[in-house]
Amino acid sequence: MYCDFYTITYEKNSIPQFLNAIVSEIERCELDTLNWIIDTLFIGGGTPSLLDSKSIEVILKVLQKNYDLSNIQEFTIEINPGESSLHQLRNFRGLGINRISIGVQSLEPELLKFLTRNHSIDDIYKTYNHARIAGFDNINFDLLYNIPGQTIEQWKRNLERIIMLDPAHISAYALIVEKGTELHQLVHDGKVSIPGDPDGTTWLSFTTKYLSDHGFSPYEISSFTQPGQECRHNLHYWRMEPCLAFGPSAHGFDGHRRWKNVSSMQDYLDKIKNGESPVVFTEELNYKNILNEKVGFGIRMTEGVDLKKIQQPELSMLKLNLEKSEKMWPGCIVKNNEHLKLSEKGILFADSIAVDLMIG
């Protein structure tokens, strides 16, 4: 409906073939990670909880064989409500997984139906309770706002209910109308409309204030946390730190080069079987590219961009753009102790401001 990620129908008999392929990819990786400190693992994308604990253990063992995982502090798995039993969650916890991200999206039955989500409201509460019983203290809820047919009152009610569950972390995303999706066609044909303001700023402003008032501090434009529960893995992404990635559609970064694996499961399996690399896209980033991405990610975070870490001549170019942007966006940009941040007002226009700050 609304997601433009590659998807396939689940077939249980394909799991062994997939496991063999991802094990082979990990074992063939020749990237020098000797000086890396690997402190997070994240099993995500699609519905990884369709893998049972034995399958995840296979992947974990090959990772332990090839990489130093002694510094792991955060180990996350994404799950959908209603798709993981208490037994499975206990097994996940037994493997060392210590953080769960639950794809709730909404607590309104009619909105779940519109989004073509398969879970019910009861599934959400049951999965959450099972996660608690299984020993998970670090739980994130993924939520969507700005959904066609959704009202601010419904959104407030959703946030109230989620807060009552006392999760460690809440990720609240504005629904984006992606080209090529069913939702895009419905909007294009005038059959549905996105509620409220087109860019979602009213929703974002309300969400940020409401969650802040209830103990969830924003540390990134869509991420809200109780004290000390920031997602370390996502912080690595946003700080442009190296990240290994394996599997279909996986995106990796070694500090200078980005790469993306083939999306199609069958193409991925075929390439691995034939001894080929599953990588279908690579991009070497120069210093300007890296700086622009750091600015783009950095100003979405409350910590901002550390100007002291930017070298010349790019720093002078950025400061020139900064002077122009401060005039274009009055009251939106804050410079504090050589850090570049956005004000509460500026956060509402983060993407546009980022474009104006980027150097050519």
Contacts in CASP RR format, 6 or more apart in sequence:
PFRMAT RR
TARGET T0000
AUTHOR 0000-0000-0000
METHOD contacts of the structure
MODEL  1
MYCDFYTITYEKNSIPQFLNAIVSEIERCELDTLNWIIDTLFIGGGTPSL
LDSKSIEVILKVLQKNYDLSNIQEFTIEINPGESSLHQLRNFRGLGINRI
SIGVQSLEPELLKFLTRNHSIDDIYKTYNHARIAGFDNINFDLLYNIPGQ
TIEQWKRNLERIIMLDPAHISAYALIVEKGTELHQLVHDGKVSIPGDPDG
TTWLSFTTKYLSDHGFSPYEISSFTQPGQECRHNLHYWRMEPCLAFGPSA
HGFDGHRRWKNVSSMQDYLDKIKNGESPVVFTEELNYKNILNEKVGFGIR
MTEGVDLKKIQQPELSMLKLNLEKSEKMWPGCIVKNNEHLKLSEKGILFA
DSIAVDLMIG
1 114 0 8 1.000
1 115 0 8 1.000
1 116 0 8 1.000
1 181 0 8 1.000
1 182 0 8 1.000
1 183 0 8 1.000
2 115 0 8 1.000
2 175 0 8 1.000
2 176 0 8 1.000
2 177 0 8 1.000
2 178 0 8 1.000
2 181 0 8 1.000
2 182 0 8 1.000
2 183 0 8 1.000
3 178 0 8 1.000
3 181 0 8 1.000
4 178 0 8 1.000
4 179 0 8 1.000
4 180 0 8 1.000
4 181 0 8 1.000
5 45 0 8 1.000
5 46 0 8 1.000
5 249 0 8 1.000
6 248 0 8 1.000
6 249 0 8 1.000
6 263 0 8 1.000
6 264 0 8 1.000
6 265 0 8 1.000
7 46 0 8 1.000
8 265 0 8 1.000
10 47 0 8 1.000
10 50 0 8 1.000
14 265 0 8 1.000
15 51 0 8 1.000
15 55 0 8 1.000
17 269 0 8 1.000
18 265 0 8 1.000
18 269 0 8 1.000
19 55 0 8 1.000
19 58 0 8 1.000
19 59 0 8 1.000
20 272 0 8 1.000
21 247 0 8 1.000
21 268 0 8 1.000
21 269 0 8 1.000
21 272 0 8 1.000
21 273 0 8 1.000
22 59 0 8 1.000
22 246 0 8 1.000
22 247 0 8 1.000
23 58 0 8 1.000
23 59 0 8 1.000
23 62 0 8 1.000
24 272 0 8 1.000
24 275 0 8 1.000
25 246 0 8 1.000
25 247 0 8 1.000
25 272 0 8 1.000
25 278 0 8 1.000
26 59 0 8 1.000
26 62 0 8 1.000
26 63 0 8 1.000
26 66 0 8 1.000
26 246 0 8 1.000
27 62 0 8 1.000
27 66 0 8 1.000
28 275 0 8 1.000
29 66 0 8 1.000
29 244 0 8 1.000
29 246 0 8 1.000
31 244 0 8 1.000
31 254 0 8 1.000
33 67 0 8 1.000
33 242 0 8 1.000
33 244 0 8 1.000
36 242 0 8 1.000
37 71 0 8 1.000
38 67 0 8 1.000
38 68 0 8 1.000
38 69 0 8 1.000
38 71 0 8 1.000
38 72 0 8 1.000
38 244 0 8 1.000
39 71 0 8 1.000
39 72 0 8 1.000
39 73 0 8 1.000
39 74 0 8 1.000
39 232 0 8 1.000
40 72 0 8 1.000
40 73 0 8 1.000
40 74 0 8 1.000
40 75 0 8 1.000
40 76 0 8 1.000
40 232 0 8 1.000
40 233 0 8 1.000
40 236 0 8 1.000
41 60 0 8 1.000
41 63 0 8 1.000
41 69 0 8 1.000
41 72 0 8 1.000
41 74 0 8 1.000
41 75 0 8 1.000
41 76 0 8 1.000
41 233 0 8 1.000
42 75 0 8 1.000
42 76 0 8 1.000
42 77 0 8 1.000
42 233 0 8 1.000
43 51 0 8 1.000
43 56 0 8 1.000
43 59 0 8 1.000
43 76 0 8 1.000
43 77 0 8 1.000
43 78 0 8 1.000
43 97 0 8 1.000
44 76 0 8 1.000
44 77 0 8 1.000
44 78 0 8 1.000
45 78 0 8 1.000
45 249 0 8 1.000
46 78 0 8 1.000
47 78 0 8 1.000
47 79 0 8 1.000
47 80 0 8 1.000
47 83 0 8 1.000
48 56 0 8 1.000
48 77 0 8 1.000
48 78 0 8 1.000
48 79 0 8 1.000
49 77 0 8 1.000
49 78 0 8 1.000
49 79 0 8 1.000
49 80 0 8 1.000
49 83 0 8 1.000
49 84 0 8 1.000
49 88 0 8 1.000
50 83 0 8 1.000
52 88 0 8 1.000
52 91 0 8 1.000
53 88 0 8 1.000
53 91 0 8 1.000
53 92 0 8 1.000
53 94 0 8 1.000
53 95 0 8 1.000
56 77 0 8 1.000
56 92 0 8 1.000
56 95 0 8 1.000
56 97 0 8 1.000
57 95 0 8 1.000
60 95 0 8 1.000
63 69 0 8 1.000
67 244 0 8 1.000
73 232 0 8 1.000
74 98 0 8 1.000
74 99 0 8 1.000
74 138 0 8 1.000
74 231 0 8 1.000
74 232 0 8 1.000
74 233 0 8 1.000
75 96 0 8 1.000
75 97 0 8 1.000
75 98 0 8 1.000
75 99 0 8 1.000
76 97 0 8 1.000
76 99 0 8 1.000
76 100 0 8 1.000
76 101 0 8 1.000
76 140 0 8 1.000
76 231 0 8 1.000
76 233 0 8 1.000
77 92 0 8 1.000
77 97 0 8 1.000
77 99 0 8 1.000
77 100 0 8 1.000
77 101 0 8 1.000
78 100 0 8 1.000
78 101 0 8 1.000
78 103 0 8 1.000
79 100 0 8 1.000
79 101 0 8 1.000
79 102 0 8 1.000
79 103 0 8 1.000
79 127 0 8 1.000
80 102 0 8 1.000
80 103 0 8 1.000
80 117 0 8 1.000
80 118 0 8 1.000
80 119 0 8 1.000
81 102 0 8 1.000
81 103 0 8 1.000
81 104 0 8 1.000
81 119 0 8 1.000
81 120 0 8 1.000
81 123 0 8 1.000
81 124 0 8 1.000
81 126 0 8 1.000
81 127 0 8 1.000
81 128 0 8 1.000
82 119 0 8 1.000
82 123 0 8 1.000
82 126 0 8 1.000
82 127 0 8 1.000
83 119 0 8 1.000
83 127 0 8 1.000
84 92 0 8 1.000
84 127 0 8 1.000
84 130 0 8 1.000
85 130 0 8 1.000
86 130 0 8 1.000
86 133 0 8 1.000
86 134 0 8 1.000
89 100 0 8 1.000
89 130 0 8 1.000
89 131 0 8 1.000
89 133 0 8 1.000
89 134 0 8 1.000
89 136 0 8 1.000
90 134 0 8 1.000
90 135 0 8 1.000
92 100 0 8 1.000
92 134 0 8 1.000
93 134 0 8 1.000
93 135 0 8 1.000
93 136 0 8 1.000
98 136 0 8 1.000
98 137 0 8 1.000
98 138 0 8 1.000
99 136 0 8 1.000
99 138 0 8 1.000
99 139 0 8 1.000
99 140 0 8 1.000
99 231 0 8 1.000
100 131 0 8 1.000
100 136 0 8 1.000
100 138 0 8 1.000
100 139 0 8 1.000
100 140 0 8 1.000
101 139 0 8 1.000
101 140 0 8 1.000
101 141 0 8 1.000
101 142 0 8 1.000
101 171 0 8 1.000
102 124 0 8 1.000
102 127 0 8 1.000
102 128 0 8 1.000
102 131 0 8 1.000
102 139 0 8 1.000
102 140 0 8 1.000
102 141 0 8 1.000
102 142 0 8 1.000
103 141 0 8 1.000
103 142 0 8 1.000
104 124 0 8 1.000
104 141 0 8 1.000
104 142 0 8 1.000
104 143 0 8 1.000
104 162 0 8 1.000
105 111 0 8 1.000
105 112 0 8 1.000
105 115 0 8 1.000
105 117 0 8 1.000
105 142 0 8 1.000
105 143 0 8 1.000
105 144 0 8 1.000
106 112 0 8 1.000
106 115 0 8 1.000
106 117 0 8 1.000
106 143 0 8 1.000
106 144 0 8 1.000
106 147 0 8 1.000
106 150 0 8 1.000
106 158 0 8 1.000
107 121 0 8 1.000
107 124 0 8 1.000
107 157 0 8 1.000
107 158 0 8 1.000
107 161 0 8 1.000
107 162 0 8 1.000
108 150 0 8 1.000
108 154 0 8 1.000
108 158 0 8 1.000
109 120 0 8 1.000
109 121 0 8 1.000
111 147 0 8 1.000
111 149 0 8 1.000
111 150 0 8 1.000
111 154 0 8 1.000
112 119 0 8 1.000
112 120 0 8 1.000
112 121 0 8 1.000
114 147 0 8 1.000
114 148 0 8 1.000
114 149 0 8 1.000
115 144 0 8 1.000
115 147 0 8 1.000
128 139 0 8 1.000
128 165 0 8 1.000
128 167 0 8 1.000
131 139 0 8 1.000
132 139 0 8 1.000
137 168 0 8 1.000
138 168 0 8 1.000
138 169 0 8 1.000
138 229 0 8 1.000
139 167 0 8 1.000
139 168 0 8 1.000
139 169 0 8 1.000
140 167 0 8 1.000
140 168 0 8 1.000
140 169 0 8 1.000
140 170 0 8 1.000
140 171 0 8 1.000
140 231 0 8 1.000
141 162 0 8 1.000
141 165 0 8 1.000
141 167 0 8 1.000
141 169 0 8 1.000
141 170 0 8 1.000
141 171 0 8 1.000
142 171 0 8 1.000
142 173 0 8 1.000
143 158 0 8 1.000
143 159 0 8 1.000
143 162 0 8 1.000
143 170 0 8 1.000
143 171 0 8 1.000
143 172 0 8 1.000
143 173 0 8 1.000
144 172 0 8 1.000
144 173 0 8 1.000
144 174 0 8 1.000
144 175 0 8 1.000
145 155 0 8 1.000
145 172 0 8 1.000
145 173 0 8 1.000
145 174 0 8 1.000
145 175 0 8 1.000
145 203 0 8 1.000
145 207 0 8 1.000
146 174 0 8 1.000
146 175 0 8 1.000
146 194 0 8 1.000
146 195 0 8 1.000
146 196 0 8 1.000
146 200 0 8 1.000
146 203 0 8 1.000
147 175 0 8 1.000
147 195 0 8 1.000
148 183 0 8 1.000
148 186 0 8 1.000
148 187 0 8 1.000
148 192 0 8 1.000
148 193 0 8 1.000
148 194 0 8 1.000
148 195 0 8 1.000
149 192 0 8 1.000
149 195 0 8 1.000
150 195 0 8 1.000
151 195 0 8 1.000
152 202 0 8 1.000
152 203 0 8 1.000
152 206 0 8 1.000
155 203 0 8 1.000
155 206 0 8 1.000
155 207 0 8 1.000
156 206 0 8 1.000
156 210 0 8 1.000
159 207 0 8 1.000
159 210 0 8 1.000
159 211 0 8 1.000
159 214 0 8 1.000
162 170 0 8 1.000
163 211 0 8 1.000
163 214 0 8 1.000
163 216 0 8 1.000
167 226 0 8 1.000
168 225 0 8 1.000
168 226 0 8 1.000
168 229 0 8 1.000
169 223 0 8 1.000
169 224 0 8 1.000
169 225 0 8 1.000
169 226 0 8 1.000
169 229 0 8 1.000
169 230 0 8 1.000
169 231 0 8 1.000
170 211 0 8 1.000
170 216 0 8 1.000
170 223 0 8 1.000
170 224 0 8 1.000
170 225 0 8 1.000
171 222 0 8 1.000
171 223 0 8 1.000
171 224 0 8 1.000
172 207 0 8 1.000
172 211 0 8 1.000
172 222 0 8 1.000
172 224 0 8 1.000
173 222 0 8 1.000
174 200 0 8 1.000
174 203 0 8 1.000
174 204 0 8 1.000
174 222 0 8 1.000
175 183 0 8 1.000
175 194 0 8 1.000
177 183 0 8 1.000
177 184 0 8 1.000
177 187 0 8 1.000
177 194 0 8 1.000
178 184 0 8 1.000
183 192 0 8 1.000
186 192 0 8 1.000
187 193 0 8 1.000
187 194 0 8 1.000
196 202 0 8 1.000
196 203 0 8 1.000
197 203 0 8 1.000
201 348 0 8 1.000
201 349 0 8 1.000
204 221 0 8 1.000
204 347 0 8 1.000
204 348 0 8 1.000
205 344 0 8 1.000
205 348 0 8 1.000
208 218 0 8 1.000
208 224 0 8 1.000
208 344 0 8 1.000
208 347 0 8 1.000
211 218 0 8 1.000
211 224 0 8 1.000
212 218 0 8 1.000
212 224 0 8 1.000
215 226 0 8 1.000
216 224 0 8 1.000
216 225 0 8 1.000
216 226 0 8 1.000
217 224 0 8 1.000
217 225 0 8 1.000
217 226 0 8 1.000
217 227 0 8 1.000
217 302 0 8 1.000
218 224 0 8 1.000
218 302 0 8 1.000
219 225 0 8 1.000
219 230 0 8 1.000
219 301 0 8 1.000
219 302 0 8 1.000
219 303 0 8 1.000
220 234 0 8 1.000
220 238 0 8 1.000
220 300 0 8 1.000
220 301 0 8 1.000
220 302 0 8 1.000
221 300 0 8 1.000
221 301 0 8 1.000
221 347 0 8 1.000
221 350 0 8 1.000
223 230 0 8 1.000
223 231 0 8 1.000
223 234 0 8 1.000
225 231 0 8 1.000
236 242 0 8 1.000
236 243 0 8 1.000
237 243 0 8 1.000
237 297 0 8 1.000
238 297 0 8 1.000
238 298 0 8 1.000
238 300 0 8 1.000
238 301 0 8 1.000
239 294 0 8 1.000
239 297 0 8 1.000
239 298 0 8 1.000
240 253 0 8 1.000
240 255 0 8 1.000
240 290 0 8 1.000
240 293 0 8 1.000
240 294 0 8 1.000
240 297 0 8 1.000
241 255 0 8 1.000
242 253 0 8 1.000
242 254 0 8 1.000
242 255 0 8 1.000
243 252 0 8 1.000
243 253 0 8 1.000
244 252 0 8 1.000
245 251 0 8 1.000
245 252 0 8 1.000
245 259 0 8 1.000
245 261 0 8 1.000
246 261 0 8 1.000
247 261 0 8 1.000
247 268 0 8 1.000
247 278 0 8 1.000
248 261 0 8 1.000
248 262 0 8 1.000
248 263 0 8 1.000
248 264 0 8 1.000
248 265 0 8 1.000
248 268 0 8 1.000
248 278 0 8 1.000
249 260 0 8 1.000
249 261 0 8 1.000
249 262 0 8 1.000
249 263 0 8 1.000
250 260 0 8 1.000
250 261 0 8 1.000
251 258 0 8 1.000
251 259 0 8 1.000
251 260 0 8 1.000
251 261 0 8 1.000
252 258 0 8 1.000
252 259 0 8 1.000
252 260 0 8 1.000
253 259 0 8 1.000
255 285 0 8 1.000
255 290 0 8 1.000
256 284 0 8 1.000
256 285 0 8 1.000
256 290 0 8 1.000
257 282 0 8 1.000
257 283 0 8 1.000
257 284 0 8 1.000
257 285 0 8 1.000
258 281 0 8 1.000
258 282 0 8 1.000
258 283 0 8 1.000
258 285 0 8 1.000
259 279 0 8 1.000
259 281 0 8 1.000
259 282 0 8 1.000
259 283 0 8 1.000
260 279 0 8 1.000
260 280 0 8 1.000
260 281 0 8 1.000
260 282 0 8 1.000
261 268 0 8 1.000
261 278 0 8 1.000
261 279 0 8 1.000
261 280 0 8 1.000
262 268 0 8 1.000
262 271 0 8 1.000
262 278 0 8 1.000
262 279 0 8 1.000
262 280 0 8 1.000
267 278 0 8 1.000
268 278 0 8 1.000
271 277 0 8 1.000
271 278 0 8 1.000
272 278 0 8 1.000
285 293 0 8 1.000
287 311 0 8 1.000
287 314 0 8 1.000
288 314 0 8 1.000
288 359 0 8 1.000
288 360 0 8 1.000
291 310 0 8 1.000
291 314 0 8 1.000
291 318 0 8 1.000
291 359 0 8 1.000
292 358 0 8 1.000
292 359 0 8 1.000
292 360 0 8 1.000
294 305 0 8 1.000
295 305 0 8 1.000
295 318 0 8 1.000
295 340 0 8 1.000
295 354 0 8 1.000
295 357 0 8 1.000
295 358 0 8 1.000
296 354 0 8 1.000
296 357 0 8 1.000
296 358 0 8 1.000
298 304 0 8 1.000
298 305 0 8 1.000
299 305 0 8 1.000
299 340 0 8 1.000
299 341 0 8 1.000
299 342 0 8 1.000
299 350 0 8 1.000
299 353 0 8 1.000
299 354 0 8 1.000
299 357 0 8 1.000
300 347 0 8 1.000
300 350 0 8 1.000
300 354 0 8 1.000
302 341 0 8 1.000
303 339 0 8 1.000
303 341 0 8 1.000
304 339 0 8 1.000
304 340 0 8 1.000
304 341 0 8 1.000
304 342 0 8 1.000
305 339 0 8 1.000
305 340 0 8 1.000
305 341 0 8 1.000
306 338 0 8 1.000
306 339 0 8 1.000
307 315 0 8 1.000
307 318 0 8 1.000
307 319 0 8 1.000
307 335 0 8 1.000
307 338 0 8 1.000
307 339 0 8 1.000
307 340 0 8 1.000
308 338 0 8 1.000
310 318 0 8 1.000
314 359 0 8 1.000
317 359 0 8 1.000
317 360 0 8 1.000
318 357 0 8 1.000
318 359 0 8 1.000
321 356 0 8 1.000
321 357 0 8 1.000
321 358 0 8 1.000
321 359 0 8 1.000
322 333 0 8 1.000
322 335 0 8 1.000
322 340 0 8 1.000
322 357 0 8 1.000
324 356 0 8 1.000
325 333 0 8 1.000
325 353 0 8 1.000
325 356 0 8 1.000
325 357 0 8 1.000
326 333 0 8 1.000
328 356 0 8 1.000
329 346 0 8 1.000
329 349 0 8 1.000
329 353 0 8 1.000
329 356 0 8 1.000
331 343 0 8 1.000
331 345 0 8 1.000
331 346 0 8 1.000
332 342 0 8 1.000
332 343 0 8 1.000
332 345 0 8 1.000
332 346 0 8 1.000
332 349 0 8 1.000
332 353 0 8 1.000
333 340 0 8 1.000
333 341 0 8 1.000
333 342 0 8 1.000
333 343 0 8 1.000
333 346 0 8 1.000
333 353 0 8 1.000
334 340 0 8 1.000
334 341 0 8 1.000
334 342 0 8 1.000
334 343 0 8 1.000
335 341 0 8 1.000
340 357 0 8 1.000
342 350 0 8 1.000
342 353 0 8 1.000
346 353 0 8 1.000
END
